[in-house]
């Protein structure tokens, strides 16, 4: 029997991108919910805590590292694993690197994101460690499967 896929929350200030990623992850069996600003995500934590949060790194007024720090402050040991998607990997601040269990460069194929999410959710995987994930393919030509 296949194991259940984790619940994933996506946060990206690009509304269409966040929505598209959610739809594509749901089609792959993930429970997915999308947000476009951190305040809405923080408010939703009163109802549910996902297993994994996928965050854009650069967003107006905040960044993925600040979001991960706030999740850790609010949730402590219940903090979900945080995966960062970015077109700006070189701009991730050193103090934020340890907060991500995965970093995926934009543009990316949704199948690659699904693998990163699955890997991040593996038992024993620390949510406070950067994983370069260098074994994933470099961005390829974008198609219907890409975000």
C-alpha positions in Angstrom: 0.0 0.0 0.0 1.5 3.4 -1.0 2.3 5.8 1.9 0.2 8.9 2.2 1.8 12.0 0.7 2.4 14.9 3.0 0.4 18.1 3.3 2.2 20.9 1.6 1.7 24.6 1.9 3.0 26.8 -0.9 3.8 30.5 -0.3 4.8 32.7 -3.2 3.9 36.3 -3.9 3.2 35.3 -7.6 -0.4 34.3 -7.3 -0.6 32.3 -10.6 2.6 30.4 -9.8 1.4 29.5 -6.3 -2.0 28.4 -7.6 -0.4 26.4 -10.4 2.0 24.6 -8.1 -0.9 23.7 -5.8 -3.0 22.2 -8.6 0.0 20.2 -10.0 0.9 18.9 -6.5 -2.7 17.9 -5.8 -2.8 16.0 -9.1 0.2 14.0 -7.8 -1.6 13.1 -4.6 -0.3 15.8 -2.2 -2.6 17.8 0.1 -1.8 21.3 -1.1 -2.8 24.8 0.0 -1.4 28.0 -1.4 -0.8 31.4 0.1 0.5 34.7 -1.3 1.5 36.4 1.9 3.0 35.3 5.2 0.2 36.8 7.4 -2.4 34.5 5.8 -0.2 31.5 6.3 0.4 32.3 10.0 -3.3 32.7 10.5 -4.0 29.3 9.0 -1.7 27.6 11.5 -4.5 27.9 14.1 -6.4 25.3 12.0 -3.6 23.0 10.8 0.1 22.5 10.6 1.4 21.1 7.3 4.3 18.6 7.1 6.1 20.7 4.5 6.1 24.4 3.6 7.5 25.4 0.2 8.4 29.1 0.2 9.7 31.5 -2.3 12.8 33.2 -1.0 12.2 36.8 -2.1 8.8 38.2 -1.4 7.7 41.8 -0.8 8.2 42.7 2.9 9.6 39.3 3.8 11.7 36.4 2.6 11.6 32.7 3.0 14.3 32.8 5.7 12.2 35.2 7.8 9.2 33.0 7.2 11.1 29.8 8.4 12.3 31.7 11.5 8.8 32.8 12.4 7.5 29.2 11.9 10.1 28.0 14.3 9.3 30.7 16.8 5.6 30.0 16.7 5.7 26.2 16.5 8.9 25.1 18.1 9.2 21.3 17.7 6.1 21.1 15.5 7.7 23.3 12.8 7.2 21.9 9.4 10.1 21.2 7.1 10.8 24.2 4.9 11.8 23.9 1.2 13.0 27.1 -0.5 12.4 27.8 -4.2 14.3 30.7 -5.6 15.8 32.3 -8.7 18.3 33.9 -6.3 20.2 31.0 -4.5 23.3 33.1 -4.2 21.4 35.7 -2.2 20.2 33.3 0.5 21.6 34.8 3.7 24.0 32.4 5.6 21.8 32.5 8.7 18.8 31.3 6.7 20.6 28.4 5.0 20.3 26.1 8.0 16.5 26.7 8.1 15.8 25.0 4.8 15.9 21.2 4.3 16.0 21.8 0.5 16.6 24.6 -2.0 15.3 24.3 -5.6 16.2 26.8 -8.3 13.5 28.4 -10.4 12.4 27.5 -13.0 11.8 23.9 -11.9 9.8 20.9 -13.0 7.0 20.0 -10.6 8.2 16.4 -10.5 11.5 17.7 -9.2 9.7 19.7 -6.5 7.7 16.6 -5.6 10.9 14.6 -5.1 12.3 17.4 -2.9 9.1 17.4 -0.8 9.2 13.6 -0.4 12.8 13.7 0.6 12.3 16.5 3.0 9.5 14.5 4.6 11.5 11.4 5.1 11.6 10.2 8.7 14.7 11.5 10.5 15.3 14.2 8.0 16.2 17.4 9.9 14.1 20.4 8.9 17.0 22.7 10.0 19.6 21.7 7.4 20.4 22.9 3.9 20.4 20.1 1.3 21.9 21.2 -2.0 20.0 18.5 -3.9 22.7 18.6 -6.5 21.5 15.3 -7.8 18.4 16.9 -9.3 18.5 17.8 -13.0 19.3 21.4 -13.8 16.4 23.4 -15.2 15.3 22.1 -18.5 13.0 23.5 -21.2 9.7 24.5 -19.6 6.6 22.6 -20.5 3.2 21.8 -19.0 5.0 20.0 -16.1 7.1 23.0 -15.1 6.5 25.8 -12.7 
